[in-house]
Amino acid sequence: MAKQRALLREPEAGVEAAVGGVQAAVSRAFHQQTPLELDRLIHERIRLGILSALAVNQSLSFNDLKRLLKTTDGNLSVHARKLEEAGYVACSKYFDKRLPKTDYRLAPAGRRALERYLDHMEALIRATRER
């Protein structure tokens, strides 16, 4: 009975080892073709939208970004703050006729990070289409 149980476990171990080997090979191939790591901070719809919009505009107000990205005040402020804390965007706050205003612009570190992210995504697209 013990031998039967051992035989039943051996195929599972063999399958797990084979799957693990395939996963390792795929991982090595992927990393050889796309050596850059994906920036998880940017790889989110709202944050990518903020950086993309600021990349083609000198600056945008909070309300401009909110309208452009079709999001809420709370959602935009949380994502913009994460980008600001990372040094990817610069934020300036001021008053205009007693109304608080917030403008955002892309920081040099944000431009570099966005370029790396786009390079990585382009490499993924090329690798996928070549197969």
C-alpha positions in Angstrom: 0.0 0.0 0.0 2.8 2.4 0.9 4.4 1.7 -2.5 1.2 2.5 -4.3 0.9 5.8 -2.5 4.5 6.6 -3.4 3.9 5.7 -7.1 0.8 7.9 -7.1 2.9 10.9 -5.7 5.8 10.5 -8.2 3.8 11.5 -11.3 2.7 14.7 -9.5 6.2 15.5 -8.6 7.3 14.9 -12.2 4.5 17.1 -13.6 5.3 19.9 -11.1 9.0 19.7 -12.1 8.1 19.9 -15.8 5.8 22.8 -15.4 8.4 24.6 -13.3 11.0 24.0 -16.0 8.7 25.4 -18.7 7.8 28.4 -16.5 11.5 29.1 -15.9 12.3 28.8 -19.6 9.5 31.2 -20.5 10.7 33.6 -17.8 14.3 33.5 -19.1 13.2 34.1 -22.7 10.9 36.9 -21.7 13.6 38.7 -19.7 16.2 38.2 -22.4 13.9 40.0 -24.9 12.7 42.7 -22.5 15.4 43.4 -19.9 13.6 46.4 -18.4 11.3 45.9 -15.5 7.8 47.2 -15.8 7.2 50.2 -13.6 4.3 49.2 -11.4 3.7 52.8 -10.4 2.9 53.8 -14.0 1.2 50.6 -15.0 -2.2 51.8 -13.8 -4.8 53.4 -16.0 -5.2 56.8 -14.2 -1.5 57.2 -13.4 -0.5 56.3 -17.0 -3.1 58.8 -18.2 -1.8 61.6 -16.0 1.8 61.1 -17.2 0.7 60.7 -20.8 -1.4 63.9 -20.7 1.4 65.8 -19.0 4.0 64.5 -21.5 2.2 66.4 -24.3 1.1 69.5 -22.3 3.4 71.9 -20.5 1.0 71.7 -17.5 -2.6 70.8 -16.7 -4.9 71.8 -13.9 -6.5 69.4 -11.6 -9.9 70.0 -13.3 -8.4 69.6 -16.8 -7.0 66.2 -15.8 -10.2 65.2 -14.1 -12.2 65.9 -17.2 -9.7 64.4 -19.6 -9.4 61.1 -17.6 -13.1 61.0 -16.7 -12.4 60.3 -13.0 -13.5 61.6 -9.6 -11.7 64.2 -7.4 -10.8 61.6 -4.9 -9.4 59.1 -7.4 -7.4 61.7 -9.2 -5.9 63.2 -6.1 -4.8 59.8 -4.7 -3.1 58.8 -8.0 -1.6 62.3 -8.5 -0.2 62.2 -5.0 1.5 58.8 -5.6 3.2 60.2 -8.7 4.2 63.4 -6.9 5.7 61.4 -4.0 7.7 59.4 -6.5 9.0 62.6 -8.1 7.3 61.9 -11.4 5.1 65.0 -11.3 5.4 68.4 -9.8 2.4 70.1 -8.2 1.8 73.8 -7.6 -1.1 75.1 -5.6 -2.3 78.7 -5.6 -5.4 80.8 -5.3 -7.2 82.5 -8.2 -9.8 85.0 -7.0 -10.0 83.2 -3.7 -10.5 79.8 -5.4 -7.8 77.2 -4.7 -6.1 75.9 -7.9 -3.8 73.0 -8.5 -1.5 72.6 -11.6 0.6 69.6 -12.5 3.6 69.3 -14.7 5.8 66.4 -15.7 9.0 66.3 -13.8 12.3 65.1 -15.5 12.2 61.9 -13.5 8.6 61.3 -14.7 9.6 61.8 -18.3 12.4 59.3 -18.0 10.2 56.8 -16.2 7.5 57.2 -18.9 10.1 56.7 -21.7 11.4 53.5 -20.0 7.8 52.3 -19.6 6.9 53.0 -23.2 10.2 51.3 -24.4 9.2 48.2 -22.3 5.7 48.1 -23.7 7.0 48.5 -27.3 9.4 45.6 -26.7 6.5 43.5 -25.4 4.5 44.3 -28.5 7.4 43.5 -30.8 8.0 40.2 -29.0 4.4 39.2 -29.1 3.9 40.1 -32.8 7.1 38.2 -33.8 5.7 34.9 -32.5 
